[in-house]
Each structure stands twice: as structure tokens, then as C-alpha cells.
Amino acid sequence: MVTRQEVRDDEDLARFGYKQELVRTLGSFSTFAIGFAFISILTGMFELFAFAYGSGGPASWWAWMIAV
């Protein structure tokens, strides 16, 4: 159900040259940004694992098991 306020808002937006729309697509930059963020997190996890294993030795496996 469309209210009078929503109709007035649409008319105001049209008067200013805007069309109310919702676009649900991922462009190439958005896809790259998501992939880069995911790879950055994985890189950090692997680096922390290497640091923990280098510092604490095999006992660090238990810390990772508890954290996971």
C-alpha cells in the first residue's frame, strides 16, 4: 500500500531529477574489493599461525583448537 507521503516523496525526487530505484548488482570493483578483503583476512590468519607456531611450538596447536 502506497501512502500519500510516499507519493509526494516520489514527486519531489522526480522534480529534482532523481528516480527512486534499488540496484542489486555487483560490479567488477565490488567483486574485487570483497575478494581482496577475504584474502587479507586469510593472510593474517596464516601469518598469526606461523608466528604462534614459531613462538610456542607444537603447544600452539591447542590454542588454535580452542580459538576455533
C-alpha positions, 0 to 999 in steps of 0.5 A: 500500500502506497501512502500519500507521503510516499507519493509526494516523496516520489514527486519531489525526487522526480522534480529534482531529477532523481528516480527512486530505484534499488540496484542489486548488482555487483560490479567488477570493483565490488567483486574485487574489493570483497575478494581482496578483503577475504584474502587479507583476512586469510593472510593474517590468519596464516601469518598469526599461525606461523608466528604462534607456531614459531613462538610456542611450538607444537603447544600452539596447536591447542590454542588454535583448537580452542580459538576455533 
